[in-house]
């Protein structure tokens, strides 16, 4: 358990709810170090489109697990666990405290309960599945997975061949969807927590207010050069199957290329972000011990009150 003996807590919530601002306030109040729980902020150069903490933010509080790999590299939860372990060892050795901040629910689950391994790999079966995916193409293979295991298909991008093959392989090997195995893996009340409960707070925000923040943040990110950032990555390193799943980069490239105008791109990005926020909320319901903090406005007074409430709930 990577959290063993570590004084820590978690701050979760849907995208654009204000996690980063609250985390900085908590850090200023308590001196806690911030550990990113975001699957896309690990990529160097993907700064604007992932709402990565700025240089000024990083000067205000110590941050970890940012800018780890190039956008053309694959990155997954297993690698995250491997690379966060020495970071947490260092925090623990210095007697510091850590606050995990982010919206990647699968990383949160893995930190608390480990990784689902699934049935043993059958190499002959894997080779057959890989050959079939190459033969029919990843789009058609993803369509077949959608029919048999829609929950897994919703989480796996058609270009993520490795995970696509694994899901199809498990289905053929066991006769059961991968998502069914994962439901048995630990989504049962207290089993979602390590032996010692870790304080966890979440930002609770009404849907209309969240939609407003998503729309406003989308416009601000486009103003800040998101389109140019996406084009620069495409022209240099390129995107890996995992980094290509980052919200909005496809639309930003279409805007850059003239296939969408500014209004169309902003609307498409905001719509995709709203759908993603709904999926995040579904994940969070699986964790029974979250202390939810209402965030109705973004005023400085409300922000200060939320910091105090968060510090009490996290017992920092």
Secondary structure, DSSP 8 states (H G I E B T S, - for coil): -TTTT--EEEEEE-TTSSHHHHHHHHHHHH--EEEE--SSTTBTT--TTTT---HHHHHHS-EES-S-B-TTS---HHHHHHHHHHHHHHHHHTT--EEEE-S-HHHHHHHHH-----S---HHHHHHHHHHHHHH-HHHHHHHHHHH-HHHHHHS-TT-HHHHHHHHHHHHHHSS-HHHHHHHTT-SGGGGS-SS--EEEEEE--HHHHHHHHHHHHHHHHHTTHHHHHHHHHHTT---TTGGGSTTHHHHHHHHHTSS-HHHHHHHHHHHHHHHHHHHHHHHTT-TT-EEEE-----HHHHHHHHHHHHHHHT-
